[in-house]
Amino acid sequence: MKIIKVFQPRMLTKDETLYLEGVMLAAKQSLAKAAKELHDNDSPSVIRGLRDAYKAEPDTLTNYPEAAAAVRKLRSLEQEIISAFIASVAKMVNHIYYATHRRTGMVEAEYFQEAAFAIYDASYYYNGENRFSTFVYGCVKNRLLAITRRKRQELSSLTDDYVARPNNTEEQQINHQRLDRMQRALQTTQLSPVEKRILEEYLGGKSQSEIARHLVNPRTGSLYTKQALNQTIDRIKNKLRATIESKAA
């Protein structure tokens, strides 16, 4: 999987913190307003879909100039926000990594990658009820714990229950070997950029409908249909199986 670049953390002044919180709050409020008018639903998942759709197709918010301006402003500050708040969650991220990495097969950089994604997402949902550092701590923790709970199940589903429920110690050892093969396959299988993106989101716990809602199909230039997304996921599964079988041969 692609690892995002390492952000250099830095301390913010009080005025800088208040400014960033104001930008985040304005983006959340304007996106929520647009989502309510467009979809009659301003839930976090709908706001996320609208945000991602706008990033892929700026015309999405043509009739909502206030929301478009707020999102552009926040997007220009995304790296600064991640750099500013990654340090505040670093200790917690390390703790979860050391407690769970043997079961997930993820490296430390991937945990910090997910933390950065959580900070990015949180910047669009900040409601201003408390400090952003407090708000984002819970967002990062919930994302990492959800991923560690789902990772093994999602890895198994990619190869149609390749890892079975063990009944004894010998089967546990076999399952461990299979997980090792699967994790190596994830690192070495040649996938296109869009296949990697789909795989990352799928393993991150997103449903197929959530992925299809905002991801553009490079073959058509429009959002994925359910059928096209299913075909792409099947293609990813086949590539992973082929890698596992070639390594075992």
Order of alpha helices (4+ residues) and beta strands (2+ residues): alpha-alpha-alpha-alpha-alpha-alpha-alpha-alpha-alpha-alpha
